[in-house]
Amino acid sequence: MNATIKTLQTQHWNESSTQSTWQILKIISEFVTGFESLSNVGACVSIFGSARTNADNPYYELTVEIARRLADEGFGIITGGGPGIMEAGNKGAADANGKSIGLNILLPFEQYDNKYVDRDKLLQFDYFFARKVMFTKYSQGFVIMPGGFGTMDELFEVATLIQTGKLRQMPIILVGKKYWQGLVNWIEEVMLAEKNINPEDIDLFKLADTADEVVDHMTEYYRDRELSPNF
């Protein structure tokens, strides 16, 4: 190998090693800040959905209503802290004087803090995986509104954790039957048919169209179950 190339590679790896050390410290700081900030938030529900949903979209208003109703039941509301469905979730919590938590992440587009997050419960993340730990650790259930790749990632992350026993069983509610039914059908007709999941995995999530359905399912589920941090 050319001596110049070897020298450049050595310099690159040495610099990379130093950067990795600082990266580890940054990751640790995100976990520490998250755990300390959210340790006393109590029972919460995470609401996932598109950052691109405008305020005049029916799903925006439905999200506001769902969050308001859940906050009235005593649940804090956790969102990604940004625009769209996230803003609607925090708005509903704020309207009900409930806890309104935002786990924001630095992105080159779409993401900014919405004004409905409690200022003492707004956290900033660089790393998706650290952010998702906070969603799962402090949530007693998940409301999945229509969304894109990020929402799908969050949905299947939660479903996988519950399926594998890394997260205890809890409600996952897909809101908008028209939006989600095609995915559910594919899971049943293809994924299940190929034996890549078990029949009971279909029961990991419920479909709903109204705030009443969401709130009734969440409150009924916890009528005789404990509300506590997950791990």
N, C-alpha and C positions, 0 to 999 in steps of 0.2 A: 504493500500500500504506500502511496506517495507520502513522504514525510510531512509535507504541508497539510495534507488531509488529516493525518494522524494528530497533528498539533491542533488543528481547528476542532476536531472531534473532542479531544481532551479538554480544550477550553470550554466548549459547549456543555459537556457533561458536568464539569466543575461548576459552571454558572447555574446549570439546571438543578444541581444538588442544593445549592444555596437557596435558590428560589423555592424549592420544595419544602425546605425547612420553614421558611416564612409562611408558605401556604398552609402548612400544618397548623401553625400558630393561629392563622386567620380562621381556619375551620374550627379549631377549638374555641376561639372567642365567640363564634356564631352560636355554637351549642351552649356555652356558658351564659351568654346574654339571653338566649331564648329560654333556657330553663329558669333562670332567675326572674325574668320578666313575666313569665306565664305560670309560675308555680302556684299562685293563689287565684287563678281566674275561675276556678270551679268548673261545673259541667258546661261543655260547649258543643256546638254543632258546626262543622265546617261546610261552607257552601262553595262549590266549584262551578265554573262556567266561563263563558267567553268574555275576554276584555273588549271585544268589538261590538257588544250589544248596546245599542243606543237607548236613551231614556224613553223614547216613544215606542220601543219594542214591547209587545205584550209580555214577553218573558222577563223584562226588566221589572215591570210592575208586579208580576207574580212573585218574583224574588223578593221584592220589598215586603209584600204581604206575608210570605212564608217566614222571612226573618223576623218581622214584627211579631207574628203570632208565636214563634218559638221563643223569642225574648220575653213575651208575656208569660210564657210557661216557665221561665226561669233559666233558660239556656243562654249562655253567651254565644255570640256569633263570630266565627273565624272565617276570614276570606284572605285572598292574596293581596288585599289592600289597594288594588289598582282600580281602573275604570270598569265600565260595563257591568256584568253580573256581580263582580266583586263590590263595586260601588253600591249597587242595589241592595246587596246583603247587609253592608254596613249601614246604609240609610235606614233599613227596616229596624235594625237593632237600636240605632240612635233615636228613631221615632218612638220606640217603646222604652227609652231610657235604660236599655240593657247594655251589657258589655259588648263593645264593638272593637274587634281585634283585627289588625291588618298585618299580614306577613308579606311584606313587599320584597321584590327582587329587582336588582339592577339589570335592565335589558336595553338594547339599542332602540327599541320601538315599543309602542303601546302601553308601557307600564309607567305609572306615576301614582303618587299617593292621592287617594280620594279624601275629601274633607270630612267624611262621616266616621272615620276611625278615631277612637279615643287616643289622644296624643301620647298618653303614657303606655299605650298598648300597640304602638306602631313600631315594628321591627324591620330592619333592612338586612337583606341577605345578598351574598354574591353566589351562593351555591344552592342549586335546586335540592340536592339531597338533604342538606341541613334544614332547609325550609320545610321539606316534606315530613321530616321527623317531628317538627313542631305541630303540624296538622294532625298527625296520627297520635301523638302522645297525649294531646289535650282535648281530643274530640270524642264525643260519645255517639256520634252518628255523622253521616255524610249525605248532603243533598247535592245531587249532580244535575245542574241545569245544562241546557244545550251549549256546546262549546267545540273547540277544535282539538289540535294535537295535545296541547297542554292539559286540557280537561280529560282527554282519553288517558293520558299518562297518569293523572291523579286517580282516576277511576280504577284502572287496572292495578296500580300500585296498592291501593287499599284492598281491592278484591284478592290480590295475591297474598298480602299479609294475613288476611283473615283465613283464606283457604289453607295456608300453610301453618296456621296456629301461632304465627308471630304476633298477631293482634287478635284480641278476643272478639267474639261474634258481636256485631252491632249493626244497626240499620244502614243500608246503602240505598238511597231512594233516587231513582232516575225520574226527573220531572220533564214531562212532555212526551206522551206516548207516541205521538206522530214522529217525533224526532228520533226516539230511541228504539222503536219497535223493530226496525230493520236490523239493527245491531243485535238485539236480543234474538231475533229469528235466526240470524247467521250463527250465533253462539250455539243455539239449540240444534239447528239443522246440519251444521258443518263441524264445529268444534266438538260437540258432544257425540255426534255420529261417528267421528273419527276416533272417539275414546281418548281425546286429549284432556278432557275434564270428566269429573264424575257427575251423575245426575243431580246429586245434592248441591253441587256448585251453582246450579241455576237459581237456587233459592237464596244466594248471597245478596241479591238486590231485588227491589220492588219497583214497579212502575206506578207513577201518579200523574195526575193532571191538575190537581187543585191544592190550595193551601190546606184545606180541611183534611185531605187524604194524607198529606205529609205530616201534619201536626198530630193527627189521630194515630198514625203508625208509630211516630216517635214516642209519644206519651204512653201509648199502650205497651210498647216494648219495654219501657222502663217502669211500668207500674209495680212490678215485683222484682226488679233488678237493681243492683248497686250502681251508683254513679261515682266513678273514681278515675284517677289517671291510669293510663293503660300499661305502662311499663316503666 
